Amino acid sequence: MVQPDAKQVIRDYWDDQAASFDDQFLHSIATEGERHAWERILDLLAPPGRVLDVLDVGCGTGFLALLFAARGHRVTGVDVAPQMIERARAKATAQGLAVTFRIDDAEALQDPDASYDLVVCRHLLWTLPHPQQALAEWVRVTRPGGRVAVIDGEWRNAAPIRSTETNTMHTAYGEDVVAALPFYGGAPAAQVMVLMEAVGLRDIRTDPLQDLIAAQLARMTPEERERHAYVRHVTFGDRPPA
Protein backbone atom coordinates (compact mmCIF):
# COMPACT_ATOMS: atom_id res chain seq x y z
CA MET A 1 0.00 0.00 0.00
CA VAL A 2 1.42 3.38 -1.02
CA GLN A 3 1.49 5.89 1.83
CA PRO A 4 -0.96 8.78 1.17
CA ASP A 5 1.85 11.32 1.03
CA ALA A 6 4.19 9.29 -1.23
CA LYS A 7 3.41 11.33 -4.33
CA GLN A 8 3.82 14.55 -2.37
CA VAL A 9 7.29 13.40 -1.26
CA ILE A 10 8.18 12.60 -4.87
CA ARG A 11 6.75 15.92 -6.09
CA ASP A 12 8.70 17.88 -3.48
CA TYR A 13 11.96 16.11 -4.33
CA TRP A 14 11.71 16.90 -8.05
CA ASP A 15 10.62 20.46 -7.34
CA ASP A 16 13.84 20.88 -5.37
CA GLN A 17 15.83 19.38 -8.26
CA ALA A 18 14.36 21.63 -10.95
CA ALA A 19 16.88 24.47 -10.68
CA SER A 20 19.88 22.19 -11.27
CA PHE A 21 18.18 19.47 -13.33
CA ASP A 22 19.61 20.54 -16.69
CA ASP A 23 23.13 20.56 -15.25
CA GLN A 24 22.95 16.85 -14.41
CA PHE A 25 24.76 14.59 -16.83
CA LEU A 26 21.96 12.69 -18.58
CA HIS A 27 19.71 15.72 -19.09
CA SER A 28 21.52 17.52 -21.88
CA ILE A 29 23.03 17.13 -25.34
CA ALA A 30 26.63 18.31 -25.40
CA THR A 31 28.21 16.68 -28.47
CA GLU A 32 27.39 15.91 -32.09
CA GLY A 33 27.53 12.21 -31.26
CA GLU A 34 24.80 12.61 -28.67
CA ARG A 35 22.72 14.72 -31.02
CA HIS A 36 22.98 12.11 -33.79
CA ALA A 37 21.97 9.40 -31.31
CA TRP A 38 18.91 11.34 -30.20
CA GLU A 39 17.95 12.05 -33.80
CA ARG A 40 18.01 8.31 -34.45
CA ILE A 41 15.86 7.66 -31.37
CA LEU A 42 13.30 10.23 -32.47
CA ASP A 43 13.25 8.73 -35.98
CA LEU A 44 12.66 5.30 -34.42
CA LEU A 45 9.68 6.48 -32.38
CA ALA A 46 8.20 8.96 -34.87
CA PRO A 47 9.40 8.35 -38.43
CA PRO A 48 9.64 11.58 -40.45
CA GLY A 49 6.85 12.56 -42.81
CA ARG A 50 3.89 13.04 -40.49
CA VAL A 51 3.09 15.62 -37.83
CA LEU A 52 2.03 13.87 -34.62
CA ASP A 53 0.25 14.79 -31.43
CA VAL A 54 2.86 13.84 -28.82
CA LEU A 55 2.54 13.57 -25.04
CA ASP A 56 5.74 13.64 -22.98
CA VAL A 57 4.83 12.18 -19.57
CA GLY A 58 7.10 13.17 -16.70
CA CYS A 59 8.59 15.80 -18.97
CA GLY A 60 10.81 17.42 -16.35
CA THR A 61 12.28 20.60 -17.80
CA GLY A 62 11.15 19.63 -21.29
CA PHE A 63 14.11 17.71 -22.76
CA LEU A 64 12.12 15.32 -24.97
CA ALA A 65 9.15 17.60 -25.50
CA LEU A 66 11.35 20.30 -26.96
CA LEU A 67 13.17 17.85 -29.25
CA PHE A 68 9.86 16.66 -30.69
CA ALA A 69 8.52 20.22 -30.99
CA ALA A 70 11.65 21.29 -32.87
CA ARG A 71 10.69 18.68 -35.47
CA GLY A 72 7.29 20.28 -35.96
CA HIS A 73 5.15 17.95 -33.86
CA ARG A 74 2.29 19.20 -31.68
CA VAL A 75 3.58 18.49 -28.19
CA THR A 76 2.17 18.45 -24.68
CA GLY A 77 4.41 17.89 -21.66
CA VAL A 78 3.13 16.96 -18.21
CA ASP A 79 4.90 16.60 -14.89
CA VAL A 80 3.88 16.31 -11.26
CA ALA A 81 6.42 18.93 -10.15
CA PRO A 82 5.35 22.57 -10.66
CA GLN A 83 8.91 23.90 -10.72
CA MET A 84 9.83 21.50 -13.53
CA ILE A 85 6.88 22.78 -15.54
CA GLU A 86 7.89 26.40 -14.96
CA ARG A 87 11.40 25.75 -16.25
CA ALA A 88 10.07 23.80 -19.24
CA ARG A 89 7.81 26.72 -20.19
CA ALA A 90 10.71 29.15 -19.92
CA LYS A 91 12.89 26.98 -22.15
CA ALA A 92 10.14 26.67 -24.76
CA THR A 93 9.74 30.44 -24.83
CA ALA A 94 13.50 30.96 -25.13
CA GLN A 95 13.67 28.50 -28.04
CA GLY A 96 10.61 29.92 -29.79
CA LEU A 97 8.74 26.61 -29.59
CA ALA A 98 5.00 26.19 -29.02
CA VAL A 99 4.62 23.43 -26.41
CA THR A 100 1.77 23.01 -23.94
CA PHE A 101 3.18 22.25 -20.49
CA ARG A 102 0.95 21.49 -17.51
CA ILE A 103 0.97 19.84 -14.09
CA ASP A 104 -0.55 16.36 -14.17
CA ASP A 105 -0.32 12.90 -12.61
CA ALA A 106 1.25 10.28 -14.90
CA GLU A 107 -0.99 7.61 -13.36
CA ALA A 108 -4.25 9.59 -13.78
CA LEU A 109 -4.05 11.95 -16.75
CA GLN A 110 -6.59 14.69 -17.42
CA ASP A 111 -6.70 13.98 -21.17
CA PRO A 112 -9.70 12.43 -22.96
CA ASP A 113 -9.35 8.99 -24.48
CA ALA A 114 -7.41 8.68 -27.74
CA SER A 115 -5.84 12.16 -27.64
CA TYR A 116 -2.31 11.41 -28.91
CA ASP A 117 -0.44 9.58 -31.65
CA LEU A 118 2.62 9.05 -29.45
CA VAL A 119 3.01 8.92 -25.67
CA VAL A 120 6.61 8.88 -24.49
CA CYS A 121 8.37 9.03 -21.14
CA ARG A 122 12.03 9.33 -20.24
CA HIS A 123 13.47 8.18 -16.90
CA LEU A 124 10.00 8.16 -15.31
CA LEU A 125 8.70 4.60 -14.93
CA TRP A 126 11.13 3.75 -12.13
CA THR A 127 9.78 6.54 -9.91
CA LEU A 128 6.07 5.63 -10.16
CA PRO A 129 4.20 3.73 -7.42
CA HIS A 130 1.93 2.00 -9.97
CA PRO A 131 3.83 1.50 -13.25
CA GLN A 132 1.31 -0.87 -14.84
CA GLN A 133 -1.54 1.51 -14.01
CA ALA A 134 0.48 4.30 -15.59
CA LEU A 135 1.07 2.32 -18.78
CA ALA A 136 -2.63 1.47 -19.00
CA GLU A 137 -3.40 5.18 -18.65
CA TRP A 138 -0.95 6.03 -21.42
CA VAL A 139 -2.59 3.45 -23.68
CA ARG A 140 -5.98 5.00 -22.87
CA VAL A 141 -4.91 8.41 -24.17
CA THR A 142 -3.17 6.92 -27.25
CA ARG A 143 -5.13 6.71 -30.47
CA PRO A 144 -5.67 3.30 -32.10
CA GLY A 145 -2.59 2.65 -34.21
CA GLY A 146 -0.55 5.01 -32.03
CA ARG A 147 2.53 4.25 -29.98
CA VAL A 148 3.68 4.23 -26.35
CA ALA A 149 7.43 4.47 -25.67
CA VAL A 150 9.47 4.15 -22.46
CA ILE A 151 13.07 5.36 -22.23
CA ASP A 152 14.54 4.01 -19.02
CA GLY A 153 17.40 1.98 -17.60
CA GLU A 154 18.83 0.03 -14.69
CA TRP A 155 20.22 2.70 -12.42
CA ARG A 156 20.99 1.11 -9.07
CA ASN A 157 23.03 -1.99 -9.78
CA ALA A 158 24.78 -1.38 -13.09
CA ALA A 159 27.46 0.94 -11.72
CA PRO A 160 30.01 -0.13 -9.10
CA ILE A 161 29.70 3.24 -7.36
CA ARG A 162 26.24 4.52 -6.48
CA SER A 163 26.00 8.12 -7.53
CA THR A 164 25.68 10.99 -5.11
CA GLU A 165 22.38 11.83 -6.80
CA THR A 166 21.00 8.35 -6.07
CA ASN A 167 22.08 8.46 -2.43
CA THR A 168 20.51 11.90 -2.02
CA MET A 169 17.30 10.72 -3.63
CA HIS A 170 17.09 7.63 -1.43
CA THR A 171 17.45 9.78 1.68
CA ALA A 172 14.94 12.37 0.45
CA TYR A 173 12.33 9.79 -0.56
CA GLY A 174 12.66 7.78 2.66
CA GLU A 175 12.46 4.03 3.08
CA ASP A 176 8.64 3.86 2.97
CA VAL A 177 8.43 5.63 -0.38
CA VAL A 178 11.35 3.70 -1.87
CA ALA A 179 9.67 0.45 -0.82
CA ALA A 180 6.49 1.54 -2.61
CA LEU A 181 8.23 1.95 -5.99
CA PRO A 182 8.37 -1.39 -7.85
CA PHE A 183 11.05 -0.19 -10.28
CA TYR A 184 13.12 1.92 -7.90
CA GLY A 185 16.68 1.46 -9.13
CA GLY A 186 15.65 0.80 -12.69
CA ALA A 187 13.05 -0.56 -15.10
CA PRO A 188 14.66 -3.40 -17.12
CA ALA A 189 13.55 -3.67 -20.74
CA ALA A 190 12.30 -7.25 -20.33
CA GLN A 191 9.98 -6.25 -17.49
CA VAL A 192 8.74 -3.18 -19.36
CA MET A 193 7.90 -5.41 -22.33
CA VAL A 194 5.85 -7.71 -20.07
CA LEU A 195 3.88 -4.74 -18.72
CA MET A 196 3.32 -3.38 -22.21
CA GLU A 197 1.88 -6.68 -23.36
CA ALA A 198 -0.33 -6.83 -20.26
CA VAL A 199 -1.91 -3.45 -21.06
CA GLY A 200 -2.65 -4.41 -24.66
CA LEU A 201 0.25 -3.03 -26.68
CA ARG A 202 1.44 -5.05 -29.65
CA ASP A 203 4.54 -5.24 -31.89
CA ILE A 204 6.66 -4.48 -28.82
CA ARG A 205 10.33 -3.77 -29.49
CA THR A 206 13.37 -2.59 -27.56
CA ASP A 207 16.60 -0.85 -28.52
CA PRO A 208 19.66 -0.77 -26.19
CA LEU A 209 20.70 2.79 -27.12
CA GLN A 210 24.30 1.75 -27.65
CA ASP A 211 25.06 4.80 -29.80
CA LEU A 212 23.78 7.19 -27.13
CA ILE A 213 25.67 5.37 -24.39
CA ALA A 214 28.90 5.44 -26.42
CA ALA A 215 28.53 9.14 -27.18
CA GLN A 216 27.94 9.98 -23.53
CA LEU A 217 30.82 7.80 -22.34
CA ALA A 218 33.12 9.68 -24.72
CA ARG A 219 32.70 12.91 -22.76
CA MET A 220 32.92 11.38 -19.28
CA THR A 221 35.82 11.42 -16.86
CA PRO A 222 36.90 8.00 -15.51
CA GLU A 223 34.97 8.65 -12.29
CA GLU A 224 31.85 9.63 -14.22
CA ARG A 225 32.12 6.44 -16.27
CA GLU A 226 31.91 4.39 -13.10
CA ARG A 227 29.04 6.45 -11.72
CA HIS A 228 27.03 6.39 -14.95
CA ALA A 229 27.75 2.88 -16.28
CA TYR A 230 24.05 2.28 -16.77
CA VAL A 231 22.14 -0.22 -18.85
CA ARG A 232 19.63 1.83 -20.85
CA HIS A 233 16.92 1.19 -23.40
CA VAL A 234 13.97 2.54 -25.30
CA THR A 235 11.10 0.08 -25.36
CA PHE A 236 7.94 0.75 -27.33
CA GLY A 237 4.77 -0.85 -28.58
CA ASP A 238 1.72 0.07 -30.64
CA ARG A 239 -1.93 0.25 -29.70
CA PRO A 240 -3.83 -2.03 -32.09
CA PRO A 241 -5.88 -0.27 -34.77
CA ALA A 242 -9.60 0.06 -34.12
Beta strands, then each sheet from edge to edge (+ up, - down):
strand 1: 53-57
strand 2: 74-79
strand 3: 99-103
strand 4: 116-122
strand 5: 142-154
strand 6: 202-207
strand 7: 231-238
sheet 1: 3+ 2+ 1+ 4+ 5+ 7- 6+
end
